Amino acid sequence: MAERTIDTATVNLSQANLHIAAYLAKPTEPGSYPGIVVLQEIFGVNSHIRDVTERIAREGYIAIAPALFERTAPGFETGYTQEDIEVGRNYAWGQTKASELLSDIQSAINYLKTLPQVKKDKFGCIGFCFGGHVAYLAATLPDIKATASFYGARITTATPGGGAPTITRTPEITGSFYAFFGTEDASIPTEQVDQIEAELKKYNIPHRVFRYDGADHGFFCDQRASYNPKAAADAWEQVKQLFREQLNS
Protein backbone atom coordinates (compact mmCIF):
# COMPACT_ATOMS: atom_id res chain seq x y z
CA MET A 1 0.00 0.00 0.00
CA ALA A 2 1.32 3.44 -0.94
CA GLU A 3 2.22 5.73 1.94
CA ARG A 4 -0.57 8.15 2.76
CA THR A 5 -0.08 11.86 2.30
CA ILE A 6 -0.92 13.92 5.36
CA ASP A 7 -1.78 17.41 6.51
CA THR A 8 -0.36 18.90 9.70
CA ALA A 9 -1.37 21.88 11.82
CA THR A 10 -1.05 23.35 15.29
CA VAL A 11 -4.44 23.60 16.96
CA ASN A 12 -5.73 24.88 20.29
CA LEU A 13 -7.54 22.72 22.82
CA SER A 14 -9.83 24.79 24.99
CA GLN A 15 -10.91 23.97 28.51
CA ALA A 16 -12.29 26.65 30.83
CA ASN A 17 -9.89 29.62 30.56
CA LEU A 18 -6.99 27.50 29.37
CA HIS A 19 -5.80 27.01 25.82
CA ILE A 20 -3.41 24.13 25.13
CA ALA A 21 -1.46 23.90 21.90
CA ALA A 22 -1.45 20.55 20.12
CA TYR A 23 0.19 19.21 16.97
CA LEU A 24 -2.29 17.52 14.63
CA ALA A 25 -1.55 15.20 11.71
CA LYS A 26 -4.17 13.52 9.55
CA PRO A 27 -4.43 11.73 6.21
CA THR A 28 -5.48 13.92 3.29
CA GLU A 29 -7.55 11.13 1.72
CA PRO A 30 -11.25 11.23 2.66
CA GLY A 31 -12.28 8.49 5.02
CA SER A 32 -13.04 7.54 8.59
CA TYR A 33 -10.02 7.12 10.86
CA PRO A 34 -9.35 6.18 14.51
CA GLY A 35 -7.77 8.85 16.71
CA ILE A 36 -4.42 8.54 18.51
CA VAL A 37 -3.11 10.82 21.27
CA VAL A 38 0.70 11.13 21.25
CA LEU A 39 2.25 11.90 24.63
CA GLN A 40 5.56 13.74 24.72
CA GLU A 41 8.83 13.10 26.47
CA ILE A 42 10.21 15.65 28.95
CA PHE A 43 11.52 17.57 25.92
CA GLY A 44 8.14 18.92 24.84
CA VAL A 45 6.36 18.48 21.52
CA ASN A 46 9.68 18.61 19.72
CA SER A 47 10.69 17.39 16.27
CA HIS A 48 10.79 13.75 17.38
CA ILE A 49 7.25 13.84 18.78
CA ARG A 50 6.01 15.67 15.69
CA ASP A 51 7.68 13.02 13.54
CA VAL A 52 5.99 10.20 15.47
CA THR A 53 2.65 12.00 15.14
CA GLU A 54 3.16 12.22 11.38
CA ARG A 55 4.21 8.57 11.11
CA ILE A 56 1.04 7.50 12.86
CA ALA A 57 -1.07 9.63 10.52
CA ARG A 58 0.59 8.00 7.52
CA GLU A 59 -0.56 4.64 8.89
CA GLY A 60 -4.19 5.75 8.66
CA TYR A 61 -4.95 7.50 11.95
CA ILE A 62 -5.66 11.05 13.01
CA ALA A 63 -2.94 11.81 15.55
CA ILE A 64 -2.68 14.66 18.02
CA ALA A 65 0.13 15.59 20.43
CA PRO A 66 -0.99 17.98 23.19
CA ALA A 67 1.65 20.15 24.87
CA LEU A 68 1.70 18.70 28.38
CA PHE A 69 3.68 21.57 29.92
CA GLU A 70 1.47 24.34 28.55
CA ARG A 71 0.33 25.54 31.98
CA THR A 72 3.84 26.40 33.16
CA ALA A 73 5.97 26.51 29.99
CA PRO A 74 3.93 27.46 26.91
CA GLY A 75 5.67 26.50 23.69
CA PHE A 76 8.42 24.57 25.48
CA GLU A 77 10.57 22.47 23.16
CA THR A 78 14.16 21.43 23.65
CA GLY A 79 16.91 19.01 22.70
CA TYR A 80 18.76 16.26 24.54
CA THR A 81 21.69 17.82 26.39
CA GLN A 82 22.11 17.19 30.10
CA GLU A 83 20.94 20.73 30.77
CA ASP A 84 17.85 20.13 28.62
CA ILE A 85 17.15 16.96 30.57
CA GLU A 86 17.28 18.77 33.91
CA VAL A 87 14.92 21.51 32.71
CA GLY A 88 12.51 18.99 31.23
CA ARG A 89 12.51 16.84 34.36
CA ASN A 90 11.64 19.85 36.46
CA TYR A 91 8.64 20.65 34.28
CA ALA A 92 7.54 17.02 34.12
CA TRP A 93 7.91 15.96 37.73
CA GLY A 94 7.86 19.28 39.52
CA GLN A 95 5.04 21.13 37.81
CA THR A 96 2.45 18.72 36.44
CA LYS A 97 -0.45 16.95 38.14
CA ALA A 98 -2.07 13.69 37.12
CA SER A 99 -5.55 15.21 37.19
CA GLU A 100 -4.52 18.06 34.89
CA LEU A 101 -2.71 15.74 32.50
CA LEU A 102 -5.80 13.54 32.25
CA SER A 103 -7.91 16.63 31.63
CA ASP A 104 -5.56 17.73 28.84
CA ILE A 105 -5.66 14.29 27.23
CA GLN A 106 -9.44 14.20 27.43
CA SER A 107 -9.50 17.65 25.81
CA ALA A 108 -7.43 16.24 22.95
CA ILE A 109 -9.87 13.34 22.56
CA ASN A 110 -12.83 15.72 22.68
CA TYR A 111 -11.21 17.83 19.96
CA LEU A 112 -10.72 14.77 17.78
CA LYS A 113 -14.39 13.90 18.24
CA THR A 114 -15.32 17.21 16.59
CA LEU A 115 -13.52 16.20 13.38
CA PRO A 116 -15.84 14.53 10.85
CA GLN A 117 -13.14 12.06 9.74
CA VAL A 118 -12.64 10.61 13.24
CA LYS A 119 -14.30 7.39 14.35
CA LYS A 120 -15.97 8.52 17.56
CA ASP A 121 -15.44 5.26 19.49
CA LYS A 122 -11.93 4.36 18.35
CA PHE A 123 -9.15 6.06 20.29
CA GLY A 124 -5.68 5.01 21.34
CA CYS A 125 -2.60 6.63 22.82
CA ILE A 126 1.16 6.29 22.67
CA GLY A 127 3.70 7.89 24.99
CA PHE A 128 7.45 8.02 25.46
CA CYS A 129 9.61 8.61 28.55
CA PHE A 130 7.51 10.91 30.77
CA GLY A 131 4.77 10.38 28.21
CA GLY A 132 5.14 6.63 28.71
CA HIS A 133 4.21 7.18 32.34
CA VAL A 134 1.38 9.52 31.36
CA ALA A 135 0.14 6.87 28.92
CA TYR A 136 -0.43 4.57 31.91
CA LEU A 137 -2.70 7.27 33.32
CA ALA A 138 -4.37 7.84 29.96
CA ALA A 139 -5.15 4.13 29.68
CA THR A 140 -7.69 4.60 32.49
CA LEU A 141 -9.82 6.95 30.38
CA PRO A 142 -12.94 5.17 29.05
CA ASP A 143 -12.33 6.43 25.50
CA ILE A 144 -8.87 4.82 25.23
CA LYS A 145 -9.06 1.31 23.76
CA ALA A 146 -5.35 0.74 23.07
CA THR A 147 -2.21 2.11 24.77
CA ALA A 148 1.46 1.88 23.85
CA SER A 149 3.76 2.96 26.68
CA PHE A 150 7.48 3.35 25.95
CA TYR A 151 9.95 3.30 28.84
CA GLY A 152 7.71 5.11 31.30
CA ALA A 153 9.72 5.71 34.46
CA ARG A 154 8.41 5.95 38.04
CA ILE A 155 5.13 4.15 37.27
CA THR A 156 5.64 1.94 40.32
CA THR A 157 6.94 4.66 42.65
CA ALA A 158 5.25 8.00 41.89
CA THR A 159 2.54 9.92 40.09
CA PRO A 160 2.71 13.47 38.70
CA GLY A 161 1.80 15.96 41.41
CA GLY A 162 2.10 13.43 44.21
CA GLY A 163 -0.15 10.76 45.63
CA ALA A 164 -0.37 7.00 45.24
CA PRO A 165 1.92 5.62 42.52
CA THR A 166 0.33 5.41 39.09
CA ILE A 167 0.55 1.62 39.14
CA THR A 168 -2.24 1.60 41.73
CA ARG A 169 -4.60 2.70 38.93
CA THR A 170 -4.03 -0.51 36.98
CA PRO A 171 -7.56 -1.86 37.72
CA GLU A 172 -8.98 1.22 35.96
CA ILE A 173 -7.33 0.44 32.60
CA THR A 174 -10.12 -0.10 30.11
CA GLY A 175 -8.40 -1.38 26.93
CA SER A 176 -5.32 -3.24 25.73
CA PHE A 177 -1.94 -2.15 27.03
CA TYR A 178 1.49 -2.67 25.44
CA ALA A 179 4.64 -1.64 27.34
CA PHE A 180 8.15 -1.36 25.88
CA PHE A 181 11.38 -1.35 27.89
CA GLY A 182 15.10 -1.66 27.29
CA THR A 183 17.05 -4.03 29.51
CA GLU A 184 19.89 -1.49 29.79
CA ASP A 185 17.60 1.32 31.00
CA ALA A 186 19.10 2.32 34.36
CA SER A 187 16.11 4.54 35.17
CA ILE A 188 13.68 1.59 35.12
CA PRO A 189 15.04 -1.40 37.06
CA THR A 190 13.99 -4.88 35.97
CA GLU A 191 12.09 -5.30 39.23
CA GLN A 192 9.83 -2.39 38.31
CA VAL A 193 9.10 -3.87 34.88
CA ASP A 194 8.29 -7.16 36.60
CA GLN A 195 5.96 -5.35 38.99
CA ILE A 196 4.13 -3.63 36.13
CA GLU A 197 3.69 -6.93 34.31
CA ALA A 198 2.47 -8.63 37.47
CA GLU A 199 -0.16 -5.95 38.10
CA LEU A 200 -1.42 -6.11 34.52
CA LYS A 201 -1.76 -9.89 34.91
CA LYS A 202 -3.38 -9.58 38.33
CA TYR A 203 -6.18 -7.41 37.01
CA ASN A 204 -6.60 -9.31 33.74
CA ILE A 205 -5.69 -6.32 31.58
CA PRO A 206 -5.08 -7.45 27.98
CA HIS A 207 -1.38 -6.71 27.66
CA ARG A 208 2.06 -7.47 26.32
CA VAL A 209 5.35 -6.35 27.89
CA PHE A 210 8.33 -6.13 25.54
CA ARG A 211 11.89 -6.18 26.89
CA TYR A 212 14.64 -5.39 24.41
CA ASP A 213 18.08 -6.78 25.23
CA GLY A 214 20.81 -4.18 24.96
CA ALA A 215 18.38 -1.28 24.54
CA ASP A 216 18.63 1.80 26.73
CA HIS A 217 16.21 4.53 27.73
CA GLY A 218 15.00 6.45 24.68
CA PHE A 219 15.77 3.61 22.29
CA PHE A 220 12.92 4.59 19.94
CA CYS A 221 14.15 8.14 19.33
CA ASP A 222 16.46 8.40 16.32
CA GLN A 223 17.71 11.79 17.56
CA ARG A 224 19.24 10.38 20.74
CA ALA A 225 22.53 8.60 21.28
CA SER A 226 20.57 5.73 22.83
CA TYR A 227 18.67 5.04 19.59
CA ASN A 228 18.51 1.32 18.90
CA PRO A 229 17.35 0.72 15.31
CA LYS A 230 16.57 -2.96 15.78
CA ALA A 231 14.52 -2.48 18.94
CA ALA A 232 12.80 0.59 17.50
CA ALA A 233 11.81 -1.24 14.33
CA ASP A 234 10.35 -4.18 16.20
CA ALA A 235 8.50 -1.94 18.64
CA TRP A 236 6.98 0.05 15.77
CA GLU A 237 5.64 -3.14 14.23
CA GLN A 238 4.11 -4.13 17.57
CA VAL A 239 2.48 -0.70 17.92
CA LYS A 240 1.01 -0.95 14.43
CA GLN A 241 -0.36 -4.39 15.25
CA LEU A 242 -1.89 -3.16 18.51
CA PHE A 243 -3.66 -0.22 16.87
CA ARG A 244 -4.72 -2.29 13.86
CA GLU A 245 -6.27 -5.03 16.01
CA GLN A 246 -7.93 -2.80 18.61
CA LEU A 247 -8.95 0.27 16.60
CA ASN A 248 -9.62 -0.99 13.08
CA SER A 249 -11.83 -3.96 13.86
SULMOWO-V180161 format. One record per pair of residues at least 12 apart in sequence whose ideal C-beta (glycine too) atoms are under 6 Angstrom apart, sorted by the first residue. I is the first residue (numbers start at 0). J is the second residue. Records with the same first field share a line. If there is no record, write none. Layout:
BEGIN
I: J, J
END
This chain:
BEGIN
2: 57
3: 26, 57
4: 27
5: 24, 26, 56, 57
6: 25, 27
7: 24
8: 23
9: 22
10: 23
12: 106, 107, 110
14: 106
19: 65, 66, 69, 103
20: 66
21: 63, 65, 107
22: 44, 49, 52, 64
23: 63
24: 52, 53, 56, 62
25: 56, 61
26: 56
31: 118
32: 59, 60, 61, 116
33: 60, 118, 121, 246
34: 61, 111, 117, 122
35: 55, 60, 62, 123
36: 63, 104, 107, 124
37: 51, 52, 62, 64, 125
38: 126, 130, 133, 134
39: 67, 130
40: 127, 128, 129, 130
41: 87, 88, 91, 128, 129
42: 77, 87
43: 75, 76
44: 64, 66
45: 76
47: 220, 222
48: 64
52: 64
61: 117
63: 107
65: 103, 107
68: 90
71: 94
72: 90
79: 223
91: 129
95: 159
96: 159, 160
97: 136, 158, 159, 160
100: 133, 159
101: 136
104: 137
108: 122, 142
121: 246
122: 142, 143
123: 145, 242, 246
124: 137, 143, 146
125: 147
126: 148
127: 149
131: 148, 149, 150, 151
132: 151, 153, 154
134: 146, 148
135: 148, 151, 154, 165
136: 165
138: 172, 176
139: 168, 171, 172
141: 173
143: 174
144: 174, 245
145: 174, 175, 241, 242, 245, 246
146: 176
147: 177, 238
148: 178
149: 179, 219
150: 180, 184, 216
152: 186, 187
154: 166, 195
155: 191, 194
166: 198
169: 198, 202
170: 202
172: 204
175: 205, 245
176: 204, 206
177: 207, 241
178: 208
179: 209, 234
180: 192, 210
181: 211, 214, 215, 218
182: 210, 212
183: 215
184: 215, 216
186: 216
196: 208
211: 230
214: 227, 230
218: 230
219: 231
END
